[in-house]
Amino acid sequence: MATLALDQAPSAETPAGPRFDYQTHPLAKLLFALILIGALGFAGWSVFTDTQVAGEQLAMGVFVFLGVALLIALGFEFVNGFHDTANAVATVIYTNSMPAHLAVVWSGFFNFLGVMFSSGAVAYAIITMLPVELILNVGSGAGFAMIFALLLAAVLWNLATWYVGLPNSSSHTLIGSVLGVGFANQLFSAGSKGGTSGVDWAQATKILTGLWMAPLIGFFAAMALLLVMRLLIRNPRLYQSPMPNTPPPLGIRAMLIATCTGVSYFHGSNDGQKGMGLIMLILIGCAPTAYALNRTLPASATPAYVATASAATAAFDAKGGADVTPEQARSVLTQALQKKSASPEIYPALESLSRDLTARVEGYGSLSAVPAAATQNVRNDMYLVLDSIKIATKKPGAFAEPEAKAVTDYQKQLEAGTRFIPLWVKIVVAIALGLGTMIGWRRIVITVGERIGKQHMTYGMGASAEMVAAGTIFAADTFGLPVSTTHILSSGVAGASVASGAGLQARTLIQLAAAWLLTLPVAMALAGGLYWVLLTGVRAAGLG
């Protein structure tokens, strides 16, 4: 039977275990390769056409460099796909709800849809942890060293944990890589001298809180849900191990497939955005004229932008303070972002730069009409104002109600102009994640399905773990937070095992805990070391 599940290694399963020895039809392999090559070609064609429309000519060297960077970023999403497949499919495979080869294709398709319908909010949540100056000057040699370092570190650690079959979190790995680059950047800059900051600890604390809470949420929520199910749903089949090679009753099977679908979709919607954000940094650095500003916004949107900006500027002006020039305002706002604190000088700085920025955009007529030479400056000023507003409004009651609404509306306009994801980026990331889901899945599926609990997974165990994972990721998407599907799902399986009366396999739990504890420091060390090597090479080559 033709299948896109490319992991063909046979295994000796227990009589009640699932089959993993499906052979892949040659036509399926060919289709897989064609889709992969087509996605890469589509990405290259999209970059070429976007830059042509924007009037930006990329030198051949820049185009090749951009291609390599995009290949690594898409490689991260591909590895993320086959590393995290087990989060969705282990339960349906080990309850005989779906055969393995069909389950991974099903999961890949809904991962694809999850990416395509994602909001993009998570994409920029991790980026905001990066050093301010590197984001403002992402096209510099140091900016590219940062991007390559964190991508390569994340891919290497994901491959290492996949190889030994540990369900490690790609989110955890990427965040560790970002922190490693931030620490290294601050160290090399001698404590932020010269205008370069380290880690955004406010954002990092919020994200890291979600990471350490994820295993606890998964464990206790899945345990509680299964106990509630036992009280309310008396069907004994739900709490028994599956019969060998026998699918569950229709209703139970539909429930398990639905939870698998939900986890696959929400995994795509959350994890796919991490690659999108990194790709946007690459595009902004290599082709700022085409990607630094959202040139798809029509000229008809400019009056609304000008109106909200003028109202917000008046709110800043009402806070008082000595007048400053736009150049002085940039310095004040950059320092505020580095220190992550607002001094009284931030308000006149916001007023000055916002007024200057509004006049420029109004003079051009629309963001799409901003000339190439001015694009980077406009984008950087919009970024400075947007993120400085978040600091200025952090204190409760910083603005009265009417002024607060004006400032919030202005933030939304700035986000629409700078924090966007082109459709083609979503498509190629969705393809990379979806195809990655269809290979390499067997190692971690076995860990989740066989090596956490001491008894075979029951229908109720699988359903409770999957429902908790799907619900938690949905909530994270709603609030624009990256979250670890792996941590939630694997700890959910453990919690469900406890609730069902089965014991846990201590060896596997120790390995999972070790991977969870090691991921952050290892990813930080890898990323920091790679950043040092790449930055040294960049400076030796005189590229800045």
N, C-alpha and C positions, 0 to 999 in steps of 0.2 A: 504493500500500500504506500502511495506517495505521501511524504511528510516532510515538513521543514525542520523537524527535530533532529539535529545533526549529531547529537551525542549518541554514538552507536555502541559503546562498550557493553558487552554482555555482563550479566551479573548472576550470581547464585542467590536467588531470593528464597525466602521461606515460602511454604505452600500458599499462605494467605497474602503474600506480598505482591506488589504490582510488577508488571513486566517492564524491563528497561532495554530489551534486546531488539527493539524494532529497527529494521534496516531502512535506510533512506533511499528513495528512488532517485536515479540519476537526474531525472527531469526536475525533481524538487531541488537538488543541489544547484542545477543550472539556473532555476528561477531565483533562488536565494542570491546567487552571485550577480545575476543581472540586476536585481533590485538594488543591491548594495552599490554596484558600479554606477547604476542610473542615479542614485541619490547623490553620490559624489560629483557626478557630472552636472546634475541639476544645481548643486551648490556653486560650482565654478561658474556656470552660465548665469546664475542669479547675481553673483558678485559683479561679473562683467557687465551685464545689462544695467544694474543699479548704478554703477560708477559712470557708465556712458550717459545715462539719463541725467545724472547730477553734474555732468561736465567734468568729471575727474578722470584723469589718465594715470593709470597705475603702471609704473615701470615693471619690466618683466621680473626683475629681482624681487620687488615688493609683492607681485602677484604670486610668485613661487613661495615666498616666505609666508604669505597669507594662507596659501593652500596647505602648507605643512602644519601651521598652527590650527587651522580648522580640522585637519585630519586627526590631530592629537585630541582636540576637544570632542570630536565625534567618537573617537576611540574610547574616551572616558565614558560616554553614554552607552556605547556598545558593551563595554566591560560591566558597567552598572547593570545592564539588562540581564546578562547571563549570571551575574553574581547574585542578583536579587530575585531571580525567577522563583526560587523555592518559597518565597514569602507568599505567593499566590497559589502555586500549584501543588504544594506538598500535601495539603489536606484533601484535595479532590482525588489525587493519585492514590493516597494510602487508604482512602475510604472506598476505592473502586468506583467513584462517581464518574470519572473520566479516565480513559487510557492515557498514559504519559505523553505519547506523541501528539495526541489531540489537545491535551491540556496546555502544553507549552505554546502551541500555535494559537489557541484561544486566548491565552494570557497575553501573548505578543500583540494580538490584534487590539485588545482593550487597553494595553499600555500605549499603543499608537494613538487610539482615540483620546486617552487621558491627556497626552501631550498636546494634541491638536486643540482641545477645548480648555486648556489651562489659561488662567488669567494673566500670568506673567508676574504676579506680585512676589512670588518666592524667588524669582530670577535675580532680583536686585537686593534681596534681604542679605544674602551672603556677601555680595559685592560691597555693601556699605561697611563691612568689617575691615576692608583693605585700607592701607595708608592713603591719606587724602591726596598727597602730592602725586602718588603713582596713578591714582584714578584721573586726576586732572591732566596728567602728562602720560597717559597710557601708551601713546605712540613713541615714547622715548625708549632708549635701549634698556633702561632700568624697568620700565613698564612691561616690556616684552619678556625680560628675564623673570619678572614676577609671575606672569601668566604661565610661561612654560614650566617654571619650577613647581607651582602648585598643581598643575595638570599632571605632570609626570609623576610627582610624588603620590597623588591620589590613584593613578592607574597602577603603579608598582605595588602599593599596599593592597589594593583590591585583588590584583592577580595573585599575590602571595597567600592571602587568606582563602581565596577560592581554591587554590591548588591543594590546600590541606583540608578543604571541606568545611570551613568555618563560616557561618552566616554573619559576616561582619557588615557594618553599616557604611554604605557609600557616602551618606551625608556626614557621618562622623569623620570619615577619612578626609573629605573635602574641607570641612571646617578646620580640622587639624592642620591641613596644608596651608590654609589661609592664615591661621594664627602663626605658623612657622615662618611664613614670608614676612608677616608684620613684625614679629620679634627680630628677625634678622635685619630687616630694613631699619628698624629703630637702633639696633646695635651698630650697624655700619654708619649710620648718620649721627652717631655720638649723642644720643638722647634727643633726637628730633631737631638738631641744629640745621639750619639751612632750609627750614620750612617743610620737613618731611616727618610725618607722624608714624606711630606704630599701630597698635591694635585699637580698634574702636571697642572699648570694653563694655560700654552700655549695650551695644548690639550683640557683642560676643556673649555677655552674661545671659541675655534673653535667649539666645540660641542654645547655649550650653545647658541652660536650665531644662529646656525641652529634651535634650539628649539624655541627661541623667534621669529625668523623670520617665522617659519612654519605657524602660524595662519594668518599672514599678507599675505604671499604668497598664501595660500589657498583662503582667502577671495577675494582679489583683482584680482587674476588670474582667478578664476571661474566667478566672476562678469564680467570681461572684455571679457572672452571667450563667455559667454552667449549673451552679447551685440553684439559681432561680428557675432555669429550664427544668431541672429535676422536679421542682415543686409544682410547676404549672403544666408541664407537658409529660404525661405519664406513659407515653409510648416506650416500652422497654427496648425496642430495636434501636432507638436513638442512642442508647448508652451501652450497646454491645459492640464487640469487635466485628468488623465486616466478615461475611462468609468468604472463603477463598474464591476468587475470580467471579464474584457475584456482586452486581451493582445494588445499591440500597433501594428501598421502596421509592416510588416516583416522587412523592412529596419531599422526602428527606434529600433525595438526589437533587431536586430543583433548588432547595435551600442551599446546599453546599456549592452548587455551580454558581448560584447568585452571589454568594459571599466571595467566591474565587474571582468572579467578574468584577465585583466592587473593589477588592484589593488591587487587582490588576489596573483598573481604571484610575484609581486614586494614587497608586504608585507612579503611574505615568504622569499624572497631573502635577505631582510634587517633585519627584526626582528629575523629570525631564527639564524642569525649569532651571536647575542648577547649571546644566550644560548651556542652556540658552543665555544665561547671564554672562558666562565666560566667553561665549562666542561673540556676544555684543561688545565686550571689551576688546576682543581681537579686531573686530570690524571697525570700531571707532578708532583704534590705533593705526590700522593700515589704510583705511579709506574714510577719513573723517568727514569729507564733504558729503558723502553718500549716507553715512550712518550716525554721525554725531547728533544730528537733529532729526526729528520725525517729519520728513518732507512729504509725507502722505496727508498731513493736515491741510485742508483747503484754505484758500485765502478768506473764505467766509467766516473762518474761526478766529481770525485776527481781531475783529472788534470786541469779541467776548473776552479774549485774552487781555486786550488793552484796558477794558472796563474793570476786570477783576484786579489787574495789576495796579491800576490807579487807586482803587479802593484800599488795597492792602498797603500801598505806599503812604496813603494818608494816615492809616493806622500806625505805621512805623513812625511817621513824622510827629504824631500826637504824643509819642513817648518822650519827646524832647531830645536834647543833646546838641553838641556843636556840629555844624555842617562839615562834611568831609568830601573829598574828591572821590571819583570812582576808583582811582588807583589806591588811595588810602583805604577805601572800603574793602577792596579785595584782600588787602593785607590783614585787616581786622577780622574779616570773616574766615580767612584761612586759619588764623591763630585760634579762633573760636572753635573751629572744627577739630583742630589738633588737640586742644585742651578739653573739648567736650563740655564746655561751660560757657554761659552767657554773661558778659559784663555789660554795664550800661551803654558802652560804645557800640554794641551790636545793632541797636535800633537805628541810629543815624547812618550806620554803614549799610544796613538793609534798605533804608529809604533812598540813599544815594545810588547804590548799584541797581536797585529795582527801577528807579526813575530813568537811569541811563539805559538800562536794558530794554525797557518798554519803548523808549524813543527810537532805539535802533530797530526793533522788530516792527514797529509801526511804520518806520521809514522804508523798510524793505517791502512791506505789504503782506508778507507771510513768511513762515519758516522755510518754505520751499524756495523762496526767492533770495535767501541769505547767500551772498557770494562765497565762493570757496575760501578766499583769504580770510573771511570773517567767521567762518563756521565754528572753528575750534574755540575762538574767544567767546562767541555767543553761548555755545554749549557749556563751557566752563563757568561762565557767569551764572547761567541758569542753575547749574549744579550747586555752586556756592550758595546762591540765594535759597534754593530748595532745602538743602540740608542744614543751613544756618537757621532757617525758620523753625525747623524741628527742635533745635536747641533753644531758640528764643521762646518757644511756646511750651517747653517742657514743664515749667513751673505753673501750677494751677492758678488761674486768675490773672495770667500775664496780660490778657486783653479782655475788655468787656465783651458782652455777647455779640453786638453788631460787628465790632472789629475782629473778633475771633472768627466769625463766619467769613468775613472778607479775606482774612489770611488763609483760611482753609480752602476757599475757592481758588485762591491764587496758587496754593500748593498743587491742587489738582491740575491746573493749567500747565504748570511747570513740569509735572510728571508726564502729562500727555505729550509734551514737546521733547522730552529727553529719555524717558524710560518706556521704551516701546520694543516690541519684538516683531520683525518682519515675518510675513507668512511663510516665506521659504525657509527661514531658520526653524520655525516650528516643524515644518514638514521633514526636513533632513534629520533633526533631532528625534522626531517621532519614529522615523524609519530606523535610525541607529539603535534606539532603545528597544523597539519592537523586534528587530532582527536579533539583537543580542539576547533577548529573552528566549529565543528558540534554540540556542546552543549552550553547551557547557553546564546545563542545569542539574545533571544527575548527582554530582558530588554533594551539593548542599541540600538537595531534596532528601537524600538519604539521611543526612544529619538531622534535619527537622522532623522527618517522618519516623525514624527508627531510634535515634540516639539521645533523645531528650527524656521521654517517659519510658518506664520499664515495661509497659504493656502496649499492644498495638493500638493505634489511634482509633477512637470510636467516632461515630458521626457527630455526636454532641460536642466532643472535644474539638474536632475540626471546625464546626460551625461557630462555636463561641470564640475561638482564637481569631478566625477570619473576620467575624463581625466587629470585634473590638478593633482590629487593625484598620478595617475600612472606615469605621466611624472616627477614629482618632486622626487618620490622615485627612479625612474630609474637613474636620475642624481646623487642622493646621493650615490647609489650603485657604479656608475662609479668612484666617487671620494673617495670611502671608508668611507663615513660618515654615522653614525646612524641618522635617521630622524624619526619624529613622523607622522605616517600615520593618526592617530586619529586627531591630530591638523589640519592637512592639509584638511582632508575630511570634518570634522564637520564645520570648518570655510568656506570651499568651498561651502557647502550646504547653509550657511548663506549668502555668497556673491551672490550665484545664486538666492536666494530668494529676495534679494534686487534688483538685475538686472531684475527680472521678475515683479517687481512692488508690490510684497507682502511684508508685514511687518515682523518683527521678534518678537518672543515671549521673552519679556524682562526677565521673570523669568528663562527660560532655559539658556539664555545667561549669566545671573548672576551666575547661578550654574556652567556653563562651565568655566567661568572666575575664579570662586573661586577654582574649581578643578585644573585649570592650575596654579594658584598662590600658592596654598597650597602644590601641589605635591612635589616640590623641598624641602622646609623646613621640611615637614612631613617625607618624605623618608630619608632625612639626619638625622633627629632626631631619627627615628626608627633604621636606620642602625648603627648610632653612639652608641646609647644605647645598642643595641644587641651586638655590638663589645665589648663594655666595659664589659658586663655581661659574654660573652664567653671568653674573654681574661683573666678576673679575675679567671674564673674557670680553664682555662688552666694553669695559673701560680700557682694556689693553688694546682693543681695536679702535679706540677713540670715538665710539658711538654714543657715549654719554649715559 
